[in-house]
Amino acid sequence: MDAVEVKKFESRDQIIETLQKERNLAGADMSGLDLSGIKLVGLNMKGADLHDSVLTNAVLAGADMSEINLENTRLEDARIAGASLRAANLRGARMNAAKIAGVEMKEADLTGADLSESTLIGIDVTGADFSDVKMTDARTAVKWSDAKVQPAELPEQIEMPPPWLPFLFLGFVVLVIFLIMRRRKSKGE
């Protein structure tokens, strides 16, 4: 079996240049970079390494981010929607005031993460570890009993949306991604 070459990015510009050609950042090493405000939409980022990066005000949507390493990453005011963070490493991540909706966090490790003032809606936390998570003034619509380890202090629970709402939202995200990709394709021809 051939060894897979890991893409190592040294700058934000390298990532943006790559995204103009392909939508695959699986296994890529983007650790330690300042990616504030970046839009990572409709990507395969499975197993990517973004530890110690800055993703403040970033948009992460419609992406496969399973097994991603976001340890000690700054995700303040980030928008994360319609994504898979299955088995993700979010240990020590600073996610203050993040808006997270329709995200799968099965078996994710959020030990020591800071979710203060964040809003979490329609999150699947089955098997996830929320040990020592700070959730001051957070608002959630989450079934915490499914977590492996619940937060020590459960945040304010907001009314759960109807079960079909995340699918509607995901459909909207997929439509937006389709339109963006179609637009890029027509510009390239």
NUMI-232242 format. One record per residue: chain; residue number from 0; x, y, z of N, C-alpha, C in turn. Coordinates in steps of 0.05 Angstrom, whole numbers. Layout:
% NUMI-232242
site chaine->A num->NUM n_east->X n_north->Y n_up->Z ca_east->X ca_north->Y ca_up->Z c_east->X c_north->Y c_up->Z
...
END
This chain:
% NUMI-232242
site chaine->A num->0 n_east->17 n_north->-24 n_up->0 ca_east->0 ca_north->0 ca_up->0 c_east->18 c_north->25 c_up->0
site chaine->A num->1 n_east->11 n_north->44 n_up->-18 ca_east->28 ca_north->68 ca_up->-20 c_east->22 c_north->87 c_up->3
site chaine->A num->2 n_east->43 n_north->100 n_up->12 ca_east->40 ca_north->120 ca_up->34 c_east->26 c_north->145 c_up->22
site chaine->A num->3 n_east->8 n_north->156 n_up->37 ca_east->-6 ca_north->180 ca_up->28 c_east->10 c_north->205 c_up->35
site chaine->A num->4 n_east->15 n_north->222 n_up->16 ca_east->30 ca_north->246 ca_up->22 c_east->12 c_north->267 c_up->36
site chaine->A num->5 n_east->22 n_north->277 n_up->58 ca_east->7 ca_north->297 ca_up->74 c_east->12 c_north->324 c_up->62
site chaine->A num->6 n_east->-9 n_north->339 n_up->56 ca_east->-6 ca_north->366 ca_up->46 c_east->0 c_north->384 c_up->70
site chaine->A num->7 n_east->22 n_north->397 n_up->69 ca_east->30 ca_north->416 ca_up->91 c_east->27 c_north->444 c_up->80
site chaine->A num->8 n_east->10 n_north->460 n_up->92 ca_east->6 ca_north->487 ca_up->83 c_east->21 c_north->506 c_up->102
site chaine->A num->9 n_east->35 n_north->525 n_up->89 ca_east->51 ca_north->545 ca_up->104 c_east->36 c_north->571 c_up->107
site chaine->A num->10 n_east->15 n_north->575 n_up->91 ca_east->1 ca_north->601 ca_up->92 c_east->-28 c_north->599 c_up->84
site chaine->A num->11 n_east->-43 n_north->619 n_up->91 ca_east->-71 ca_north->621 ca_up->84 c_east->-74 c_north->622 c_up->54
site chaine->A num->12 n_east->-56 n_north->637 n_up->41 ca_east->-57 ca_north->639 ca_up->11 c_east->-54 c_north->612 c_up->-2
site chaine->A num->13 n_east->-37 n_north->595 n_up->8 ca_east->-34 ca_north->568 ca_up->-3 c_east->-60 c_north->552 c_up->-2
site chaine->A num->14 n_east->-74 n_north->555 n_up->21 ca_east->-99 ca_north->541 ca_up->24 c_east->-120 c_north->551 c_up->4
site chaine->A num->15 n_east->-122 n_north->577 n_up->2 ca_east->-142 ca_north->589 ca_up->-16 c_east->-136 c_north->582 c_up->-45
site chaine->A num->16 n_east->-110 n_north->581 n_up->-52 ca_east->-102 ca_north->573 ca_up->-80 c_east->-110 c_north->544 c_up->-85
site chaine->A num->17 n_east->-106 n_north->527 n_up->-65 ca_east->-113 ca_north->498 ca_up->-68 c_east->-143 c_north->495 c_up->-71
site chaine->A num->18 n_east->-159 n_north->511 n_up->-55 ca_east->-188 ca_north->509 ca_up->-56 c_east->-199 c_north->518 c_up->-83
site chaine->A num->19 n_east->-185 n_north->534 n_up->-98 ca_east->-194 ca_north->542 ca_up->-124 c_east->-192 c_north->519 c_up->-144
site chaine->A num->20 n_east->-175 n_north->499 n_up->-138 ca_east->-171 ca_north->476 ca_up->-155 c_east->-185 c_north->451 c_up->-146
site chaine->A num->21 n_east->-188 n_north->447 n_up->-120 ca_east->-200 ca_north->422 ca_up->-110 c_east->-214 c_north->428 c_up->-83
site chaine->A num->22 n_east->-231 n_north->409 n_up->-75 ca_east->-246 ca_north->412 ca_up->-50 c_east->-237 c_north->391 c_up->-30
site chaine->A num->23 n_east->-213 n_north->381 n_up->-32 ca_east->-204 ca_north->360 ca_up->-15 c_east->-180 c_north->369 c_up->2
site chaine->A num->24 n_east->-184 n_north->372 n_up->28 ca_east->-163 ca_north->378 ca_up->47 c_east->-160 c_north->356 c_up->67
site chaine->A num->25 n_east->-168 n_north->331 n_up->59 ca_east->-167 ca_north->308 ca_up->78 c_east->-138 c_north->304 c_up->86
site chaine->A num->26 n_east->-133 n_north->302 n_up->112 ca_east->-106 ca_north->296 ca_up->122 c_east->-87 c_north->320 c_up->121
site chaine->A num->27 n_east->-95 n_north->342 n_up->110 ca_east->-77 ca_north->365 ca_up->107 c_east->-68 c_north->376 c_up->134
site chaine->A num->28 n_east->-44 n_north->386 n_up->134 ca_east->-33 ca_north->399 ca_up->158 c_east->-34 c_north->429 c_up->155
site chaine->A num->29 n_east->-52 n_north->441 n_up->170 ca_east->-56 ca_north->470 ca_up->169 c_east->-51 c_north->481 c_up->197
site chaine->A num->30 n_east->-37 n_north->467 n_up->213 ca_east->-33 ca_north->474 ca_up->241 c_east->-18 c_north->501 c_up->245
site chaine->A num->31 n_east->-27 n_north->515 n_up->265 ca_east->-14 ca_north->540 ca_up->273 c_east->-19 c_north->564 c_up->255
site chaine->A num->32 n_east->-36 n_north->562 n_up->235 ca_east->-41 ca_north->584 ca_up->217 c_east->-63 c_north->602 c_up->226
site chaine->A num->33 n_east->-62 n_north->628 n_up->219 ca_east->-83 ca_north->647 ca_up->224 c_east->-102 c_north->646 c_up->200
site chaine->A num->34 n_east->-125 n_north->633 n_up->204 ca_east->-145 ca_north->631 ca_up->183 c_east->-171 c_north->646 c_up->191
site chaine->A num->35 n_east->-168 n_north->667 n_up->205 ca_east->-191 ca_north->683 ca_up->214 c_east->-209 c_north->690 c_up->191
site chaine->A num->36 n_east->-235 n_north->686 n_up->194 ca_east->-254 ca_north->694 ca_up->174 c_east->-255 c_north->676 c_up->149
site chaine->A num->37 n_east->-240 n_north->655 n_up->148 ca_east->-240 ca_north->637 ca_up->124 c_east->-267 c_north->623 c_up->122
site chaine->A num->38 n_east->-274 n_north->617 n_up->97 ca_east->-299 ca_north->602 ca_up->92 c_east->-291 c_north->574 c_up->81
site chaine->A num->39 n_east->-295 n_north->554 n_up->97 ca_east->-289 ca_north->526 ca_up->89 c_east->-315 c_north->512 c_up->86
site chaine->A num->40 n_east->-326 n_north->512 n_up->61 ca_east->-353 ca_north->502 ca_up->56 c_east->-352 c_north->479 c_up->36
site chaine->A num->41 n_east->-366 n_north->457 n_up->42 ca_east->-368 ca_north->435 ca_up->24 c_east->-342 c_north->420 c_up->18
site chaine->A num->42 n_east->-326 n_north->417 n_up->39 ca_east->-299 ca_north->405 ca_up->36 c_east->-297 c_north->378 c_up->48
site chaine->A num->43 n_east->-278 n_north->362 n_up->39 ca_east->-270 ca_north->338 ca_up->53 c_east->-245 c_north->346 c_up->69
site chaine->A num->44 n_east->-249 n_north->347 n_up->96 ca_east->-227 ca_north->354 ca_up->113 c_east->-221 c_north->332 c_up->133
site chaine->A num->45 n_east->-230 n_north->308 n_up->127 ca_east->-227 ca_north->285 ca_up->145 c_east->-197 c_north->282 c_up->153
site chaine->A num->46 n_east->-193 n_north->281 n_up->179 ca_east->-166 ca_north->277 ca_up->190 c_east->-147 c_north->300 c_up->187
site chaine->A num->47 n_east->-157 n_north->323 n_up->179 ca_east->-139 ca_north->347 ca_up->176 c_east->-129 c_north->356 c_up->204
site chaine->A num->48 n_east->-106 n_north->369 n_up->204 ca_east->-94 ca_north->378 ca_up->229 c_east->-93 c_north->409 c_up->229
site chaine->A num->49 n_east->-110 n_north->420 n_up->247 ca_east->-111 ca_north->449 ca_up->250 c_east->-105 c_north->457 c_up->279
site chaine->A num->50 n_east->-90 n_north->440 n_up->294 ca_east->-85 ca_north->447 ca_up->321 c_east->-70 c_north->474 c_up->323
site chaine->A num->51 n_east->-76 n_north->489 n_up->344 ca_east->-63 ca_north->514 ca_up->350 c_east->-68 c_north->535 c_up->328
site chaine->A num->52 n_east->-89 n_north->531 n_up->311 ca_east->-95 ca_north->551 ca_up->290 c_east->-115 c_north->571 c_up->300
site chaine->A num->53 n_east->-119 n_north->593 n_up->285 ca_east->-138 ca_north->613 ca_up->292 c_east->-159 c_north->613 c_up->270
site chaine->A num->54 n_east->-184 n_north->606 n_up->278 ca_east->-207 ca_north->605 ca_up->260 c_east->-229 c_north->624 c_up->270
site chaine->A num->55 n_east->-221 n_north->646 n_up->282 ca_east->-240 ca_north->665 ca_up->293 c_east->-257 c_north->676 c_up->269
site chaine->A num->56 n_east->-284 n_north->677 n_up->273 ca_east->-302 ca_north->686 ca_up->253 c_east->-303 c_north->669 c_up->227
site chaine->A num->57 n_east->-293 n_north->645 n_up->229 ca_east->-292 ca_north->627 ca_up->205 c_east->-320 c_north->615 c_up->201
site chaine->A num->58 n_east->-325 n_north->606 n_up->177 ca_east->-349 ca_north->591 ca_up->170 c_east->-341 c_north->563 c_up->161
site chaine->A num->59 n_east->-351 n_north->543 n_up->176 ca_east->-345 ca_north->515 ca_up->169 c_east->-372 c_north->502 c_up->165
site chaine->A num->60 n_east->-378 n_north->496 n_up->140 ca_east->-405 ca_north->486 ca_up->134 c_east->-405 c_north->464 c_up->113
site chaine->A num->61 n_east->-423 n_north->445 n_up->116 ca_east->-426 ca_north->423 ca_up->96 c_east->-400 c_north->408 c_up->92
site chaine->A num->62 n_east->-384 n_north->405 n_up->112 ca_east->-358 ca_north->393 ca_up->109 c_east->-355 c_north->367 c_up->125
site chaine->A num->63 n_east->-340 n_north->348 n_up->115 ca_east->-333 ca_north->324 ca_up->130 c_east->-307 c_north->331 c_up->145
site chaine->A num->64 n_east->-310 n_north->336 n_up->171 ca_east->-287 ca_north->343 ca_up->188 c_east->-284 c_north->321 c_up->209
site chaine->A num->65 n_east->-292 n_north->296 n_up->202 ca_east->-289 ca_north->274 ca_up->221 c_east->-259 c_north->270 c_up->226
site chaine->A num->66 n_east->-253 n_north->263 n_up->251 ca_east->-225 ca_north->257 ca_up->259 c_east->-206 c_north->281 c_up->256
site chaine->A num->67 n_east->-217 n_north->305 n_up->254 ca_east->-200 ca_north->329 ca_up->251 c_east->-188 c_north->336 c_up->278
site chaine->A num->68 n_east->-164 n_north->348 n_up->277 ca_east->-150 ca_north->356 ca_up->301 c_east->-153 c_north->387 c_up->304
site chaine->A num->69 n_east->-170 n_north->395 n_up->323 ca_east->-174 ca_north->424 ca_up->328 c_east->-165 c_north->430 c_up->357
site chaine->A num->70 n_east->-146 n_north->415 n_up->367 ca_east->-137 ca_north->419 ca_up->394 c_east->-125 c_north->447 c_up->397
site chaine->A num->71 n_east->-134 n_north->461 n_up->418 ca_east->-125 ca_north->488 ca_up->425 c_east->-129 c_north->508 c_up->402
site chaine->A num->72 n_east->-148 n_north->502 n_up->385 ca_east->-154 ca_north->521 ca_up->363 c_east->-173 c_north->542 c_up->373
site chaine->A num->73 n_east->-170 n_north->566 n_up->363 ca_east->-187 ca_north->589 ca_up->370 c_east->-210 c_north->590 c_up->349
site chaine->A num->74 n_east->-234 n_north->585 n_up->358 ca_east->-258 ca_north->585 ca_up->341 c_east->-278 c_north->605 c_up->351
site chaine->A num->75 n_east->-269 n_north->627 n_up->363 ca_east->-287 ca_north->647 ca_up->373 c_east->-304 c_north->658 c_up->351
site chaine->A num->76 n_east->-330 n_north->662 n_up->356 ca_east->-349 ca_north->673 ca_up->337 c_east->-351 c_north->657 c_up->311
site chaine->A num->77 n_east->-342 n_north->632 n_up->310 ca_east->-343 ca_north->615 ca_up->286 c_east->-372 c_north->606 c_up->281
site chaine->A num->78 n_east->-378 n_north->600 n_up->257 ca_east->-403 ca_north->589 ca_up->249 c_east->-398 c_north->561 c_up->238
site chaine->A num->79 n_east->-409 n_north->541 n_up->251 ca_east->-405 ca_north->513 ca_up->243 c_east->-432 c_north->501 c_up->238
site chaine->A num->80 n_east->-438 n_north->491 n_up->214 ca_east->-464 ca_north->481 ca_up->208 c_east->-463 c_north->458 c_up->188
site chaine->A num->81 n_east->-481 n_north->439 n_up->191 ca_east->-484 ca_north->417 ca_up->172 c_east->-458 c_north->402 c_up->168
site chaine->A num->82 n_east->-443 n_north->398 n_up->189 ca_east->-416 ca_north->386 ca_up->186 c_east->-414 c_north->361 c_up->204
site chaine->A num->83 n_east->-395 n_north->344 n_up->197 ca_east->-389 ca_north->321 ca_up->214 c_east->-363 c_north->326 c_up->229
site chaine->A num->84 n_east->-365 n_north->326 n_up->255 ca_east->-341 ca_north->328 ca_up->272 c_east->-339 c_north->302 c_up->288
site chaine->A num->85 n_east->-346 n_north->279 n_up->275 ca_east->-345 ca_north->253 ca_up->288 c_east->-316 c_north->247 c_up->296
site chaine->A num->86 n_east->-312 n_north->239 n_up->321 ca_east->-286 ca_north->232 ca_up->332 c_east->-266 c_north->255 c_up->329
site chaine->A num->87 n_east->-275 n_north->279 n_up->329 ca_east->-257 ca_north->302 ca_up->327 c_east->-243 c_north->308 c_up->354
site chaine->A num->88 n_east->-219 n_north->318 n_up->352 ca_east->-204 ca_north->327 ca_up->376 c_east->-207 c_north->357 c_up->379
site chaine->A num->89 n_east->-224 n_north->364 n_up->399 ca_east->-229 ca_north->393 ca_up->404 c_east->-219 c_north->399 c_up->432
site chaine->A num->90 n_east->-200 n_north->384 n_up->442 ca_east->-189 ca_north->389 ca_up->469 c_east->-178 c_north->417 c_up->471
site chaine->A num->91 n_east->-187 n_north->432 n_up->491 ca_east->-177 ca_north->459 ca_up->496 c_east->-185 c_north->479 c_up->475
site chaine->A num->92 n_east->-203 n_north->473 n_up->457 ca_east->-211 ca_north->492 ca_up->436 c_east->-226 c_north->515 c_up->450
site chaine->A num->93 n_east->-221 n_north->539 n_up->440 ca_east->-235 ca_north->563 ca_up->450 c_east->-256 c_north->570 c_up->430
site chaine->A num->94 n_east->-281 n_north->563 n_up->437 ca_east->-304 ca_north->566 ca_up->419 c_east->-324 c_north->587 c_up->430
site chaine->A num->95 n_east->-314 n_north->607 n_up->443 ca_east->-332 ca_north->627 ca_up->455 c_east->-349 c_north->640 c_up->433
site chaine->A num->96 n_east->-375 n_north->643 n_up->439 ca_east->-395 ca_north->656 ca_up->422 c_east->-397 c_north->642 c_up->395
site chaine->A num->97 n_east->-390 n_north->617 n_up->392 ca_east->-393 ca_north->603 ca_up->367 c_east->-422 c_north->596 c_up->363
site chaine->A num->98 n_east->-431 n_north->594 n_up->338 ca_east->-458 ca_north->585 ca_up->331 c_east->-454 c_north->558 c_up->317
site chaine->A num->99 n_east->-465 n_north->538 n_up->330 ca_east->-462 ca_north->510 ca_up->320 c_east->-489 c_north->498 c_up->316
site chaine->A num->100 n_east->-495 n_north->489 n_up->291 ca_east->-522 ca_north->478 ca_up->286 c_east->-520 c_north->454 c_up->267
site chaine->A num->101 n_east->-536 n_north->434 n_up->272 ca_east->-538 ca_north->410 ca_up->255 c_east->-511 c_north->396 c_up->251
site chaine->A num->102 n_east->-496 n_north->394 n_up->273 ca_east->-469 ca_north->382 ca_up->271 c_east->-468 c_north->355 c_up->286
site chaine->A num->103 n_east->-455 n_north->336 n_up->274 ca_east->-450 ca_north->310 ca_up->286 c_east->-424 c_north->311 c_up->302
site chaine->A num->104 n_east->-426 n_north->308 n_up->328 ca_east->-402 ca_north->308 ca_up->345 c_east->-399 c_north->281 c_up->359
site chaine->A num->105 n_east->-409 n_north->259 n_up->347 ca_east->-407 ca_north->233 ca_up->359 c_east->-377 c_north->226 c_up->365
site chaine->A num->106 n_east->-373 n_north->218 n_up->390 ca_east->-347 ca_north->209 ca_up->400 c_east->-325 c_north->231 c_up->399
site chaine->A num->107 n_east->-333 n_north->256 n_up->397 ca_east->-314 ca_north->278 ca_up->397 c_east->-303 c_north->282 c_up->425
site chaine->A num->108 n_east->-279 n_north->292 n_up->427 ca_east->-266 ca_north->298 ca_up->453 c_east->-264 c_north->328 c_up->456
site chaine->A num->109 n_east->-281 n_north->339 n_up->473 ca_east->-281 ca_north->368 ca_up->478 c_east->-269 c_north->375 c_up->506
site chaine->A num->110 n_east->-254 n_north->357 n_up->517 ca_east->-243 ca_north->361 ca_up->544 c_east->-229 c_north->388 c_up->546
site chaine->A num->111 n_east->-238 n_north->404 n_up->566 ca_east->-226 ca_north->430 ca_up->571 c_east->-233 c_north->452 c_up->551
site chaine->A num->112 n_east->-251 n_north->447 n_up->533 ca_east->-259 ca_north->467 ca_up->513 c_east->-275 c_north->489 c_up->527
site chaine->A num->113 n_east->-275 n_north->513 n_up->515 ca_east->-290 ca_north->536 ca_up->525 c_east->-312 c_north->542 c_up->505
site chaine->A num->114 n_east->-337 n_north->536 n_up->512 ca_east->-360 ca_north->542 ca_up->496 c_east->-377 c_north->564 c_up->508
site chaine->A num->115 n_east->-365 n_north->581 n_up->523 ca_east->-380 ca_north->603 ca_up->536 c_east->-394 c_north->620 c_up->515
site chaine->A num->116 n_east->-419 n_north->628 n_up->521 ca_east->-435 ca_north->645 ca_up->504 c_east->-441 c_north->633 c_up->477
site chaine->A num->117 n_east->-436 n_north->607 n_up->473 ca_east->-442 ca_north->594 ca_up->447 c_east->-470 c_north->585 c_up->446
site chaine->A num->118 n_east->-479 n_north->580 n_up->422 ca_east->-506 ca_north->569 ca_up->417 c_east->-502 c_north->543 c_up->402
site chaine->A num->119 n_east->-513 n_north->521 n_up->413 ca_east->-511 ca_north->495 ca_up->401 c_east->-540 c_north->484 c_up->396
site chaine->A num->120 n_east->-547 n_north->479 n_up->371 ca_east->-574 ca_north->470 ca_up->365 c_east->-572 c_north->446 c_up->347
site chaine->A num->121 n_east->-586 n_north->425 n_up->354 ca_east->-588 ca_north->401 ca_up->338 c_east->-561 c_north->386 c_up->335
site chaine->A num->122 n_east->-546 n_north->384 n_up->357 ca_east->-520 ca_north->372 ca_up->357 c_east->-522 c_north->343 c_up->367
site chaine->A num->123 n_east->-510 n_north->324 n_up->353 ca_east->-510 ca_north->296 ca_up->362 c_east->-485 c_north->292 c_up->378
site chaine->A num->124 n_east->-488 n_north->289 n_up->404 ca_east->-465 ca_north->287 ca_up->423 c_east->-461 c_north->258 c_up->433
site chaine->A num->125 n_east->-472 n_north->239 n_up->419 ca_east->-470 ca_north->211 ca_up->427 c_east->-441 c_north->203 c_up->431
site chaine->A num->126 n_east->-434 n_north->195 n_up->455 ca_east->-407 ca_north->186 ca_up->461 c_east->-386 c_north->207 c_up->463
site chaine->A num->127 n_east->-394 n_north->232 n_up->462 ca_east->-375 ca_north->255 ca_up->463 c_east->-367 c_north->260 c_up->493
site chaine->A num->128 n_east->-343 n_north->270 n_up->496 ca_east->-332 ca_north->276 ca_up->523 c_east->-331 c_north->306 c_up->527
site chaine->A num->129 n_east->-347 n_north->316 n_up->547 ca_east->-348 ca_north->344 ca_up->553 c_east->-335 c_north->349 c_up->581
site chaine->A num->130 n_east->-315 n_north->334 n_up->588 ca_east->-302 ca_north->337 ca_up->614 c_east->-289 c_north->365 c_up->616
site chaine->A num->131 n_east->-294 n_north->378 n_up->638 ca_east->-282 ca_north->404 ca_up->644 c_east->-288 c_north->426 c_up->623
site chaine->A num->132 n_east->-310 n_north->423 n_up->609 ca_east->-318 ca_north->443 ca_up->589 c_east->-331 c_north->466 c_up->603
site chaine->A num->133 n_east->-323 n_north->490 n_up->595 ca_east->-335 ca_north->515 ca_up->605 c_east->-358 c_north->523 c_up->587
site chaine->A num->134 n_east->-382 n_north->526 n_up->599 ca_east->-405 ca_north->533 ca_up->583 c_east->-421 c_north->556 c_up->595
site chaine->A num->135 n_east->-406 n_north->575 n_up->606 ca_east->-419 ca_north->599 ca_up->619 c_east->-435 c_north->614 c_up->598
site chaine->A num->136 n_east->-461 n_north->618 n_up->604 ca_east->-480 ca_north->633 ca_up->588 c_east->-484 c_north->621 c_up->560
site chaine->A num->137 n_east->-478 n_north->595 n_up->557 ca_east->-484 ca_north->581 ca_up->532 c_east->-513 c_north->574 c_up->531
site chaine->A num->138 n_east->-523 n_north->571 n_up->507 ca_east->-551 ca_north->563 ca_up->502 c_east->-551 c_north->539 c_up->484
site chaine->A num->139 n_east->-566 n_north->518 n_up->491 ca_east->-566 ca_north->494 ca_up->475 c_east->-593 c_north->481 c_up->471
site chaine->A num->140 n_east->-595 n_north->466 n_up->450 ca_east->-617 ca_north->448 ca_up->444 c_east->-604 c_north->421 c_up->438
site chaine->A num->141 n_east->-594 n_north->409 n_up->459 ca_east->-578 ca_north->384 ca_up->457 c_east->-589 c_north->364 c_up->477
site chaine->A num->142 n_east->-588 n_north->338 n_up->469 ca_east->-596 ca_north->317 ca_up->486 c_east->-571 c_north->307 c_up->501
site chaine->A num->143 n_east->-564 n_north->320 n_up->523 ca_east->-539 ca_north->315 ca_up->538 c_east->-537 c_north->287 c_up->549
site chaine->A num->144 n_east->-559 n_north->273 n_up->553 ca_east->-558 ca_north->246 ca_up->564 c_east->-544 c_north->226 c_up->545
site chaine->A num->145 n_east->-541 n_north->233 n_up->519 ca_east->-527 ca_north->216 ca_up->500 c_east->-496 c_north->219 c_up->501
site chaine->A num->146 n_east->-487 n_north->239 n_up->515 ca_east->-458 ca_north->244 ca_up->516 c_east->-444 c_north->223 c_up->534
site chaine->A num->147 n_east->-420 n_north->217 n_up->528 ca_east->-404 ca_north->199 ca_up->545 c_east->-399 c_north->212 c_up->572
site chaine->A num->148 n_east->-391 n_north->238 n_up->571 ca_east->-388 ca_north->254 ca_up->595 c_east->-402 c_north->281 c_up->590
site chaine->A num->149 n_east->-422 n_north->287 n_up->606 ca_east->-436 ca_north->312 ca_up->603 c_east->-420 c_north->335 c_up->615
site chaine->A num->150 n_east->-426 n_north->360 n_up->607 ca_east->-414 ca_north->383 ca_up->620 c_east->-421 c_north->383 c_up->650
site chaine->A num->151 n_east->-403 n_north->391 n_up->667 ca_east->-408 ca_north->392 ca_up->696 c_east->-433 c_north->409 c_up->703
site chaine->A num->152 n_east->-435 n_north->431 n_up->690 ca_east->-458 ca_north->449 ca_up->693 c_east->-472 c_north->450 c_up->666
site chaine->A num->153 n_east->-496 n_north->439 n_up->664 ca_east->-510 ca_north->440 ca_up->639 c_east->-519 c_north->468 c_up->632
site chaine->A num->154 n_east->-515 n_north->476 n_up->607 ca_east->-522 ca_north->504 ca_up->599 c_east->-552 c_north->507 c_up->597
site chaine->A num->155 n_east->-561 n_north->532 n_up->593 ca_east->-589 ca_north->537 ca_up->590 c_east->-600 c_north->522 c_up->565
site chaine->A num->156 n_east->-621 n_north->507 n_up->570 ca_east->-633 ca_north->492 ca_up->548 c_east->-654 c_north->509 c_up->534
site chaine->A num->157 n_east->-652 n_north->512 n_up->508 ca_east->-672 ca_north->526 ca_up->492 c_east->-690 c_north->505 c_up->480
site chaine->A num->158 n_east->-713 n_north->513 n_up->471 ca_east->-732 ca_north->494 ca_up->459 c_east->-720 c_north->479 c_up->435
site chaine->A num->159 n_east->-723 n_north->453 n_up->436 ca_east->-713 ca_north->437 ca_up->413 c_east->-728 c_north->443 c_up->388
site chaine->A num->160 n_east->-713 n_north->446 n_up->366 ca_east->-727 ca_north->451 ca_up->340 c_east->-741 c_north->425 c_up->331
site chaine->A num->161 n_east->-760 n_north->427 n_up->313 ca_east->-772 ca_north->402 ca_up->302 c_east->-751 c_north->384 c_up->290
site chaine->A num->162 n_east->-755 n_north->358 n_up->290 ca_east->-734 ca_north->340 ca_up->281 c_east->-727 c_north->343 c_up->251
site chaine->A num->163 n_east->-745 n_north->354 n_up->235 ca_east->-740 ca_north->358 ca_up->207 c_east->-724 c_north->383 c_up->201
site chaine->A num->164 n_east->-721 n_north->401 n_up->220 ca_east->-708 ca_north->427 ca_up->215 c_east->-678 c_north->423 c_up->208
site chaine->A num->165 n_east->-662 n_north->407 n_up->222 ca_east->-634 ca_north->403 ca_up->213 c_east->-632 c_north->394 c_up->184
site chaine->A num->166 n_east->-651 n_north->376 n_up->175 ca_east->-650 ca_north->367 ca_up->148 c_east->-656 c_north->389 c_up->128
site chaine->A num->167 n_east->-675 n_north->407 n_up->135 ca_east->-681 ca_north->430 ca_up->119 c_east->-656 c_north->448 c_up->117
site chaine->A num->168 n_east->-643 n_north->453 n_up->139 ca_east->-619 ca_north->470 ca_up->140 c_east->-597 c_north->457 c_up->123
site chaine->A num->169 n_east->-593 n_north->431 n_up->127 ca_east->-573 ca_north->417 ca_up->111 c_east->-579 c_north->418 c_up->81
site chaine->A num->170 n_east->-604 n_north->416 n_up->74 ca_east->-612 ca_north->418 ca_up->46 c_east->-605 c_north->446 c_up->35
site chaine->A num->171 n_east->-610 n_north->466 n_up->51 ca_east->-603 ca_north->494 ca_up->43 c_east->-573 c_north->496 c_up->39
site chaine->A num->172 n_east->-557 n_north->485 n_up->58 ca_east->-527 ca_north->487 ca_up->55 c_east->-518 c_north->472 c_up->30
site chaine->A num->173 n_east->-529 n_north->449 n_up->24 ca_east->-522 ca_north->434 ca_up->0 c_east->-529 c_north->450 c_up->-25
site chaine->A num->174 n_east->-552 n_north->463 n_up->-25 ca_east->-560 ca_north->480 ca_up->-48 c_east->-541 c_north->503 c_up->-52
site chaine->A num->175 n_east->-533 n_north->516 n_up->-31 ca_east->-514 ca_north->538 ca_up->-32 c_east->-487 c_north->528 c_up->-43
site chaine->A num->176 n_east->-478 n_north->505 n_up->-33 ca_east->-452 ca_north->494 ca_up->-43 c_east->-454 c_north->487 c_up->-73
site chaine->A num->177 n_east->-477 n_north->475 n_up->-81 ca_east->-481 ca_north->469 ca_up->-109 c_east->-480 c_north->494 c_up->-126
site chaine->A num->178 n_east->-493 n_north->515 n_up->-118 ca_east->-494 ca_north->540 ca_up->-133 c_east->-466 c_north->552 c_up->-135
site chaine->A num->179 n_east->-451 n_north->551 n_up->-113 ca_east->-424 ca_north->563 ca_up->-113 c_east->-406 c_north->547 c_up->-132
site chaine->A num->180 n_east->-408 n_north->520 n_up->-131 ca_east->-391 ca_north->504 ca_up->-148 c_east->-399 c_north->507 c_up->-178
site chaine->A num->181 n_east->-425 n_north->510 n_up->-183 ca_east->-434 ca_north->514 ca_up->-210 c_east->-424 c_north->541 c_up->-221
site chaine->A num->182 n_east->-425 n_north->561 n_up->-204 ca_east->-416 ca_north->588 ca_up->-212 c_east->-386 c_north->587 c_up->-218
site chaine->A num->183 n_east->-371 n_north->574 n_up->-201 ca_east->-342 ca_north->572 ca_up->-206 c_east->-336 c_north->557 c_up->-231
site chaine->A num->184 n_east->-351 n_north->536 n_up->-237 ca_east->-347 ca_north->520 ca_up->-261 c_east->-353 c_north->536 c_up->-286
site chaine->A num->185 n_east->-375 n_north->552 n_up->-285 ca_east->-382 ca_north->568 ca_up->-308 c_east->-361 c_north->591 c_up->-313
site chaine->A num->186 n_east->-349 n_north->601 n_up->-292 ca_east->-328 ca_north->622 ca_up->-295 c_east->-303 c_north->610 c_up->-307
site chaine->A num->187 n_east->-297 n_north->584 n_up->-300 ca_east->-273 ca_north->571 ca_up->-310 c_east->-275 c_north->563 c_up->-339
site chaine->A num->188 n_east->-299 n_north->560 n_up->-350 ca_east->-301 ca_north->551 ca_up->-378 c_east->-300 c_north->573 c_up->-397
END
